[in-house]
Amino acid sequence: MRHSEFWQVVEETFGAGYGRSLAEDLVLPGVGGRTAAAALSAGVAPKAVWDAMCDEMQLDDAARWRYRRDPKDRPGR
């Protein structure tokens, strides 16, 4: 997963505004108690950050693996 894919799937899953807010404010135990934005800035792999966000938000497997689907097949595209 690339950084651009991380941000795309955050917006697809949570919406642009709420997704960015979560990334800036939600503390994720799975990445050392940092926010998603802080973890990415610290060099944590986007896939690890996405997994931590999915865990914390209790997302199902369909949401967790959304980034693996072809973008043209994703909802809202």
Backbone bond lengths (Angstrom), bond angles and torsions (degrees), N, CA, C in turn:
res aa  C-N    CA-C-N  psi(-1)  N-CA   C-N-CA  omega(-1)  CA-C   N-CA-C  phi
1 M - - - 1.451 - - 1.530 108.00 -
2 R 1.326 114.66 130.76 1.464 120.84 175.84 1.531 109.42 -92.65
3 H 1.321 116.36 164.90 1.466 120.46 178.20 1.528 110.80 -57.77
4 S 1.315 116.35 -41.79 1.467 119.47 -179.45 1.528 110.87 -62.83
5 E 1.332 117.08 -38.05 1.469 120.45 177.27 1.528 110.54 -66.60
6 F 1.334 117.06 -38.63 1.460 120.49 177.24 1.527 110.18 -57.72
7 W 1.324 116.29 -52.37 1.473 119.20 -177.25 1.519 111.78 -65.33
8 Q 1.317 117.09 -35.71 1.462 120.53 178.39 1.525 110.69 -63.80
9 V 1.322 117.37 -46.19 1.462 119.86 -178.04 1.526 111.28 -71.33
10 V 1.324 118.25 -31.48 1.476 120.60 174.61 1.525 109.08 -61.20
11 E 1.328 116.59 -46.82 1.466 120.14 -179.77 1.520 111.99 -67.33
12 E 1.323 118.35 -38.64 1.464 121.12 178.26 1.525 111.38 -65.89
13 T 1.312 116.87 -36.15 1.453 121.73 -175.42 1.524 112.01 -80.72
14 F 1.328 117.24 -44.51 1.460 121.23 -171.95 1.525 114.77 -112.04
15 G 1.323 117.17 -9.87 1.463 120.34 -172.76 1.517 109.05 93.03
16 A 1.320 116.45 155.10 1.466 120.84 -173.80 1.527 112.49 -60.93
17 G 1.302 117.68 -53.71 1.461 120.61 -176.07 1.515 113.38 -68.35
18 Y 1.323 116.64 -50.26 1.463 120.57 -178.08 1.523 110.80 -66.82
19 G 1.314 117.49 -38.95 1.461 120.73 179.24 1.516 112.03 -61.81
20 R 1.317 117.04 -44.67 1.475 120.52 178.32 1.521 110.45 -65.36
21 S 1.329 116.71 -38.42 1.461 120.70 177.75 1.527 110.84 -63.04
22 L 1.330 117.05 -45.48 1.463 120.30 177.15 1.522 110.89 -58.97
23 A 1.306 116.46 -44.51 1.461 120.45 -178.12 1.527 111.81 -62.49
24 E 1.307 116.94 -31.35 1.467 121.38 -179.04 1.522 112.97 -87.35
25 D 1.337 118.36 -26.84 1.466 121.12 -169.27 1.523 116.06 -116.01
26 L 1.325 118.66 -29.06 1.460 121.46 -174.64 1.531 110.52 -78.47
27 V 1.321 116.10 120.17 1.464 121.04 178.49 1.528 108.35 -80.66
28 L 1.309 115.30 129.94 1.461 122.36 -175.27 1.528 110.26 -112.53
29 P 1.331 117.82 107.73 1.461 120.11 178.61 1.536 112.68 -57.98
30 G 1.306 117.66 -31.19 1.458 121.88 -176.86 1.522 115.12 -67.53
31 V 1.319 117.10 -11.87 1.468 120.56 177.84 1.534 110.04 -126.18
32 G 1.313 114.00 40.73 1.461 119.21 174.33 1.514 115.32 79.65
33 G 1.315 117.88 24.54 1.453 120.70 178.84 1.519 113.62 71.56
34 R 1.313 115.59 26.55 1.473 121.20 177.53 1.514 109.69 -105.81
35 T 1.300 115.97 165.14 1.458 120.22 171.00 1.522 107.94 -77.14
36 A 1.314 116.28 165.56 1.466 120.06 177.97 1.523 110.43 -59.86
37 A 1.317 116.59 -44.93 1.467 120.06 -178.85 1.526 110.95 -62.36
38 A 1.332 116.96 -43.07 1.468 120.41 179.69 1.526 110.95 -66.75
39 A 1.320 117.04 -39.64 1.460 120.63 179.26 1.526 110.79 -63.67
40 L 1.318 116.72 -44.29 1.466 119.92 178.24 1.527 110.38 -62.17
41 S 1.325 116.73 -43.02 1.467 120.83 178.89 1.523 111.97 -63.08
42 A 1.337 116.30 -30.31 1.467 121.24 179.93 1.525 112.42 -82.93
43 G 1.325 116.98 -1.19 1.459 120.34 176.32 1.518 115.45 96.25
44 V 1.337 117.50 8.40 1.462 119.57 176.38 1.530 108.04 -68.85
45 A 1.309 116.74 138.79 1.465 121.83 -178.56 1.529 110.68 -60.50
46 P 1.335 117.47 135.98 1.467 120.47 179.95 1.530 113.27 -54.27
47 K 1.327 118.62 -35.59 1.468 121.33 178.94 1.523 110.71 -63.44
48 A 1.334 117.93 -40.91 1.465 121.48 178.37 1.523 110.53 -66.25
49 V 1.318 116.80 -38.01 1.464 120.97 178.75 1.528 109.68 -67.74
50 W 1.321 117.04 -43.52 1.466 120.74 178.50 1.531 110.30 -62.42
51 D 1.314 117.73 -43.98 1.461 120.78 178.08 1.529 111.07 -60.14
52 A 1.324 117.02 -42.56 1.467 120.88 178.85 1.529 110.78 -64.55
53 M 1.322 116.63 -39.06 1.462 120.61 178.67 1.532 109.83 -66.73
54 C 1.321 117.19 -42.14 1.468 121.00 177.54 1.528 110.85 -61.52
55 D 1.332 116.53 -42.83 1.461 120.56 178.84 1.530 110.72 -61.82
56 E 1.305 116.33 -49.16 1.470 120.76 -176.33 1.522 111.94 -65.11
57 M 1.322 117.08 -36.35 1.470 121.11 -178.49 1.534 111.58 -90.26
58 Q 1.330 116.61 -0.03 1.461 123.34 178.75 1.538 112.28 55.07
59 L 1.336 114.41 48.19 1.461 120.22 179.25 1.521 110.25 -81.17
60 D 1.311 115.28 150.54 1.459 120.13 179.62 1.533 110.60 -79.01
61 D 1.323 115.58 173.75 1.463 120.28 -177.67 1.526 112.41 -63.16
62 A 1.311 118.02 -31.92 1.469 120.38 178.85 1.529 110.28 -60.67
63 A 1.322 117.09 -42.41 1.467 120.71 178.17 1.531 110.40 -72.02
64 R 1.315 116.30 -41.96 1.470 120.60 -177.65 1.528 112.07 -58.03
65 W 1.315 117.10 -38.51 1.459 120.72 -176.26 1.517 113.43 -100.79
66 R 1.326 118.23 11.53 1.469 122.97 -178.68 1.522 111.89 -53.95
67 Y 1.298 118.21 -38.53 1.465 120.55 -176.44 1.524 112.30 -66.41
68 R 1.324 118.03 -17.78 1.462 121.24 -179.13 1.523 112.74 -81.40
69 R 1.340 116.66 -15.47 1.468 119.71 179.53 1.517 110.24 -80.56
70 D 1.295 115.00 153.32 1.459 120.95 175.68 1.527 108.35 -59.26
71 P 1.329 118.28 129.87 1.467 120.21 -177.78 1.525 114.51 -52.95
72 K 1.315 118.19 -33.78 1.467 119.47 -179.21 1.532 112.44 -71.09
73 D 1.349 116.79 -16.56 1.458 121.23 179.02 1.520 113.02 -96.19
74 R 1.339 117.14 -2.18 1.463 119.93 -178.35 1.522 110.23 -80.40
75 P 1.324 116.28 149.51 1.463 119.44 175.65 1.518 111.00 -59.32
76 G 1.298 115.86 145.25 1.460 120.67 177.43 1.513 114.70 80.47
77 R 1.307 117.13 6.41 1.476 119.84 -179.46 1.504 109.35 -112.03
